[in-house]
Amino acid sequence: MDLLNTLVEKGLRRELPSREEALAVLTTSDDDLLEVVAAAGKVRRQWFGRRVKLNYLVNLKSGLCPEDCSYCSQRLGSEAGILKYTWLKPDEASKAAAAGVAGGAKRVCLVASGRGPTDRDVDRVSKTIGAIKEQNADVEVCACLGLLSDGQAERLKAAGADAYNHNLNTSESTYGDITTTHTYADRVETVRHAQGAGLSACSGLIAGMGESDADLVDVVFALRALDPDSVPVNFLIPVEGTPLAGEWNLTPQRALRILAMVRFVCPDVEVRLAGGREVHLRTMQPLALHLVNSIFLGDYLTTEGQEGKADLDMIADAGFEVEGAGTTTLPEHRGGGGCASACAPSDSAASDSAASDSASPAGAGAASARTDLVTVRRRGAGTDLAPNA
């Protein structure tokens, strides 16, 4: 397929595809799916070999968020029966993190619900980072605390944080449809705060919220321009009690095409398979390892994930290996902190990415609701039960 040959060549050169090429990946047929995966897999192996980085989530504060993000079970007005608790103490968070590290996680992601941290919250998280680093000096710590104010990113960096996560989630043009209590621009500003403080930026998207193909391409091109080191790709987990509980429009094939498109647009970036992989990829999860080079181990913030041992078995059985603590994740030319000049899109590519087009249909096909695969988390952080790692 000429399209795939072109995309592979561009990916190996770190060259931005055109919007039309990215859109075309999403509209390939199921008959061509394995060719699409194989092509994107060549790009993935060029920059990351057969390594898979493991990440582990610790939900520091669950529920009772004042924001109204429609996809989130912790949102204002949520009727989801999730765990609700206030801040974990540093030793409790460190203990939870240690379980993930023991399971093979290289990065621990500290997440707290809320619009953004107060200065007191930053102090609290700083102590937690210190407790984790004291126990596991080599582990990477990523904070995800919402919108940052001036100086907060610098304080987290000084406390030992390695990265900061704040996702764009969807395209700028449709952002107001999923959240009204803050803006897309607020999210971009927070990512830039993190980058300005010297933190490795982590920013991604959520697919499956009823968006069009054009929306998906828009947000991925925006991420490429923002240039985070890590791009997590979440697939909506339609939790009962949230406004998007009825959005079951992803198939495993659709999810794989989305991951392939992200890899072609962001060839040398850590692409992370995040929330919802078990729900939407199901038995086709191993194929996704040919597209991504990073996954979350165990459970998510408010829902359960695949058993940690099953994750490790899947990686080994698919012929991949867990990335060790002594290995640098990003290619040398990125230096762990941003794209080299050779990776920057040209003026013509930049204008192409900003060009408007009509919203194309998602083309996901009919997908049955698999509510049996969505289980609220009742173990790990905030409970007396052992975590899944």
LUMDRENSE-225236 format. One record per residue (C-alpha): y, x, z negated. Coordinates in steps of 0.5 Angstrom, whole numbers. Layout:
{atom {Y X Z}}
...
% end
This chain:
{atom {0 0 0}}
{atom {7 3 2}}
{atom {10 0 -4}}
{atom {6 4 -9}}
{atom {6 10 -5}}
{atom {13 10 -5}}
{atom {14 8 -13}}
{atom {9 14 -14}}
{atom {13 19 -11}}
{atom {19 17 -14}}
{atom {16 17 -21}}
{atom {14 24 -20}}
{atom {21 26 -18}}
{atom {24 22 -24}}
{atom {28 18 -19}}
{atom {30 11 -20}}
{atom {26 5 -16}}
{atom {31 0 -12}}
{atom {31 -7 -15}}
{atom {27 -9 -9}}
{atom {22 -5 -11}}
{atom {21 -6 -18}}
{atom {21 -14 -16}}
{atom {16 -13 -11}}
{atom {11 -10 -17}}
{atom {12 -16 -21}}
{atom {10 -21 -15}}
{atom {4 -17 -12}}
{atom {-3 -21 -12}}
{atom {-8 -20 -17}}
{atom {-13 -18 -12}}
{atom {-8 -12 -12}}
{atom {-8 -11 -19}}
{atom {-12 -5 -20}}
{atom {-9 -1 -14}}
{atom {-2 -2 -18}}
{atom {-5 0 -25}}
{atom {-8 6 -21}}
{atom {-1 8 -18}}
{atom {3 7 -24}}
{atom {-3 11 -28}}
{atom {-1 17 -24}}
{atom {6 17 -26}}
{atom {4 16 -33}}
{atom {-1 22 -33}}
{atom {4 27 -29}}
{atom {8 26 -35}}
{atom {4 25 -41}}
{atom {-3 27 -39}}
{atom {-9 22 -43}}
{atom {-5 23 -50}}
{atom {-4 16 -54}}
{atom {1 16 -59}}
{atom {0 12 -65}}
{atom {5 8 -69}}
{atom {5 4 -75}}
{atom {10 -1 -78}}
{atom {12 -2 -85}}
{atom {16 -9 -86}}
{atom {20 -7 -92}}
{atom {23 -14 -92}}
{atom {20 -20 -89}}
{atom {23 -27 -88}}
{atom {30 -30 -90}}
{atom {34 -27 -84}}
{atom {41 -30 -83}}
{atom {40 -29 -75}}
{atom {37 -35 -70}}
{atom {33 -31 -65}}
{atom {29 -36 -62}}
{atom {23 -31 -62}}
{atom {22 -29 -69}}
{atom {18 -32 -74}}
{atom {23 -29 -80}}
{atom {29 -33 -76}}
{atom {34 -37 -80}}
{atom {31 -44 -80}}
{atom {24 -42 -79}}
{atom {18 -46 -81}}
{atom {13 -41 -80}}
{atom {8 -40 -86}}
{atom {10 -32 -86}}
{atom {10 -28 -92}}
{atom {17 -27 -95}}
{atom {19 -22 -100}}
{atom {25 -18 -101}}
{atom {25 -10 -101}}
{atom {19 -6 -102}}
{atom {20 0 -107}}
{atom {20 7 -104}}
{atom {13 8 -107}}
{atom {10 2 -105}}
{atom {13 3 -98}}
{atom {11 10 -98}}
{atom {4 8 -100}}
{atom {4 3 -94}}
{atom {6 9 -89}}
{atom {0 13 -92}}
{atom {-5 8 -90}}
{atom {-2 8 -83}}
{atom {-2 16 -82}}
{atom {-9 17 -85}}
{atom {-11 12 -79}}
{atom {-8 17 -74}}
{atom {-1 15 -74}}
{atom {4 20 -72}}
{atom {10 15 -73}}
{atom {12 10 -78}}
{atom {17 5 -77}}
{atom {21 2 -82}}
{atom {23 -5 -81}}
{atom {27 -10 -85}}
{atom {30 -17 -83}}
{atom {37 -18 -83}}
{atom {43 -18 -79}}
{atom {44 -11 -81}}
{atom {44 -6 -87}}
{atom {49 -6 -92}}
{atom {51 1 -95}}
{atom {47 0 -101}}
{atom {41 -2 -96}}
{atom {42 5 -93}}
{atom {41 8 -99}}
{atom {35 4 -101}}
{atom {32 6 -94}}
{atom {34 13 -95}}
{atom {30 14 -101}}
{atom {24 11 -98}}
{atom {25 16 -92}}
{atom {25 21 -97}}
{atom {19 19 -101}}
{atom {15 18 -94}}
{atom {17 25 -92}}
{atom {15 28 -99}}
{atom {8 25 -98}}
{atom {7 27 -90}}
{atom {12 32 -88}}
{atom {10 32 -81}}
{atom {11 24 -80}}
{atom {16 22 -75}}
{atom {20 16 -79}}
{atom {24 11 -75}}
{atom {28 6 -78}}
{atom {29 -1 -75}}
{atom {35 -5 -80}}
{atom {39 -9 -75}}
{atom {46 -8 -73}}
{atom {49 -1 -75}}
{atom {56 0 -78}}
{atom {60 6 -77}}
{atom {57 12 -81}}
{atom {50 9 -82}}
{atom {46 12 -77}}
{atom {49 19 -79}}
{atom {47 17 -86}}
{atom {40 15 -84}}
{atom {39 22 -80}}
{atom {42 26 -86}}
{atom {36 22 -90}}
{atom {31 25 -85}}
{atom {30 19 -80}}
{atom {28 22 -74}}
{atom {29 15 -69}}
{atom {32 9 -69}}
{atom {30 2 -66}}
{atom {34 -3 -63}}
{atom {31 -7 -58}}
{atom {35 -11 -52}}
{atom {30 -16 -51}}
{atom {32 -19 -45}}
{atom {37 -19 -40}}
{atom {45 -19 -41}}
{atom {46 -26 -37}}
{atom {40 -30 -41}}
{atom {41 -26 -48}}
{atom {45 -32 -50}}
{atom {39 -37 -49}}
{atom {35 -34 -54}}
{atom {40 -31 -60}}
{atom {47 -34 -61}}
{atom {49 -30 -68}}
{atom {50 -24 -65}}
{atom {51 -21 -57}}
{atom {47 -17 -52}}
{atom {53 -12 -53}}
{atom {52 -11 -60}}
{atom {45 -9 -59}}
{atom {48 -4 -54}}
{atom {53 -1 -59}}
{atom {48 0 -64}}
{atom {43 4 -60}}
{atom {49 8 -58}}
{atom {51 9 -65}}
{atom {44 12 -66}}
{atom {44 16 -60}}
{atom {51 19 -62}}
{atom {48 21 -69}}
{atom {43 25 -66}}
{atom {37 20 -67}}
{atom {32 19 -62}}
{atom {33 12 -59}}
{atom {28 7 -59}}
{atom {30 0 -55}}
{atom {25 -4 -51}}
{atom {24 -12 -49}}
{atom {20 -18 -50}}
{atom {17 -21 -44}}
{atom {14 -28 -44}}
{atom {20 -32 -47}}
{atom {21 -36 -40}}
{atom {25 -31 -37}}
{atom {25 -30 -29}}
{atom {23 -23 -25}}
{atom {30 -22 -24}}
{atom {31 -22 -32}}
{atom {25 -17 -33}}
{atom {28 -12 -28}}
{atom {35 -13 -31}}
{atom {33 -11 -38}}
{atom {29 -5 -36}}
{atom {34 -2 -31}}
{atom {39 -3 -37}}
{atom {34 1 -41}}
{atom {34 6 -36}}
{atom {41 7 -36}}
{atom {42 7 -44}}
{atom {36 12 -43}}
{atom {32 11 -50}}
{atom {27 16 -51}}
{atom {22 10 -53}}
{atom {21 4 -49}}
{atom {17 -1 -53}}
{atom {14 -7 -49}}
{atom {13 -13 -53}}
{atom {10 -19 -51}}
{atom {12 -26 -54}}
{atom {7 -28 -60}}
{atom {9 -36 -60}}
{atom {8 -37 -67}}
{atom {8 -44 -70}}
{atom {15 -46 -73}}
{atom {19 -42 -68}}
{atom {23 -45 -62}}
{atom {19 -41 -57}}
{atom {12 -43 -60}}
{atom {10 -47 -54}}
{atom {12 -41 -49}}
{atom {5 -39 -46}}
{atom {6 -37 -39}}
{atom {3 -30 -39}}
{atom {-3 -28 -36}}
{atom {-7 -21 -37}}
{atom {-5 -20 -30}}
{atom {2 -21 -31}}
{atom {3 -17 -37}}
{atom {0 -11 -33}}
{atom {4 -12 -28}}
{atom {10 -12 -33}}
{atom {8 -5 -36}}
{atom {7 -2 -29}}
{atom {14 -4 -27}}
{atom {17 -1 -33}}
{atom {13 5 -32}}
{atom {16 6 -25}}
{atom {23 5 -27}}
{atom {22 9 -34}}
{atom {17 15 -31}}
{atom {18 20 -36}}
{atom {20 16 -42}}
{atom {15 14 -48}}
{atom {13 7 -46}}
{atom {10 3 -52}}
{atom {5 -3 -52}}
{atom {8 -7 -58}}
{atom {7 -14 -61}}
{atom {3 -19 -57}}
{atom {-2 -14 -53}}
{atom {-8 -17 -57}}
{atom {-6 -24 -55}}
{atom {-4 -24 -48}}
{atom {-8 -18 -45}}
{atom {-14 -19 -49}}
{atom {-20 -16 -46}}
{atom {-16 -12 -41}}
{atom {-12 -8 -46}}
{atom {-16 -2 -44}}
{atom {-13 -2 -37}}
{atom {-6 -2 -41}}
{atom {-7 5 -43}}
{atom {-7 8 -36}}
{atom {1 5 -36}}
{atom {3 6 -43}}
{atom {3 13 -47}}
{atom {4 10 -54}}
{atom {1 4 -58}}
{atom {2 1 -65}}
{atom {-4 1 -70}}
{atom {-6 -5 -74}}
{atom {-2 -10 -76}}
{atom {5 -13 -74}}
{atom {11 -15 -78}}
{atom {9 -22 -79}}
{atom {2 -23 -75}}
{atom {-4 -19 -75}}
{atom {-6 -14 -70}}
{atom {-13 -12 -68}}
{atom {-17 -8 -73}}
{atom {-15 0 -73}}
{atom {-22 2 -72}}
{atom {-22 -2 -66}}
{atom {-16 1 -63}}
{atom {-19 8 -64}}
{atom {-25 6 -61}}
{atom {-21 3 -55}}
{atom {-17 9 -54}}
{atom {-24 14 -54}}
{atom {-28 9 -50}}
{atom {-22 9 -44}}
{atom {-22 16 -44}}
{atom {-16 18 -48}}
{atom {-14 22 -54}}
{atom {-10 21 -60}}
{atom {-4 25 -60}}
{atom {-4 30 -65}}
{atom {2 31 -70}}
{atom {3 38 -67}}
{atom {4 35 -60}}
{atom {11 34 -57}}
{atom {11 27 -54}}
{atom {16 27 -49}}
{atom {16 32 -43}}
{atom {20 39 -44}}
{atom {26 37 -39}}
{atom {27 31 -44}}
{atom {28 35 -50}}
{atom {26 30 -55}}
{atom {33 27 -54}}
{atom {35 24 -47}}
{atom {34 25 -40}}
{atom {36 31 -36}}
{atom {41 31 -31}}
{atom {36 31 -26}}
{atom {33 24 -29}}
{atom {40 21 -28}}
{atom {40 15 -23}}
{atom {45 17 -17}}
{atom {51 13 -15}}
{atom {48 9 -10}}
{atom {42 7 -15}}
{atom {46 5 -20}}
{atom {50 0 -16}}
{atom {43 -2 -14}}
{atom {41 -3 -21}}
{atom {47 -7 -22}}
{atom {47 -11 -16}}
{atom {46 -19 -17}}
{atom {41 -23 -14}}
{atom {38 -30 -15}}
{atom {33 -31 -20}}
{atom {26 -30 -18}}
{atom {21 -35 -21}}
{atom {16 -31 -26}}
{atom {10 -33 -22}}
{atom {6 -32 -28}}
{atom {1 -38 -26}}
{atom {-2 -43 -31}}
{atom {-4 -39 -38}}
{atom {-7 -43 -43}}
{atom {-5 -43 -50}}
{atom {-9 -38 -55}}
{atom {-7 -40 -61}}
{atom {-13 -38 -64}}
{atom {-11 -31 -63}}
{atom {-4 -32 -67}}
{atom {-6 -30 -75}}
{atom {0 -30 -80}}
{atom {-1 -23 -83}}
{atom {-3 -24 -91}}
{atom {-5 -16 -92}}
{atom {-2 -10 -93}}
{atom {6 -9 -94}}
{atom {8 -15 -99}}
{atom {1 -16 -101}}
{atom {-4 -14 -106}}
{atom {-9 -13 -100}}
{atom {-11 -7 -97}}
{atom {-7 -6 -90}}
{atom {-10 -6 -83}}
{atom {-10 2 -81}}
% end
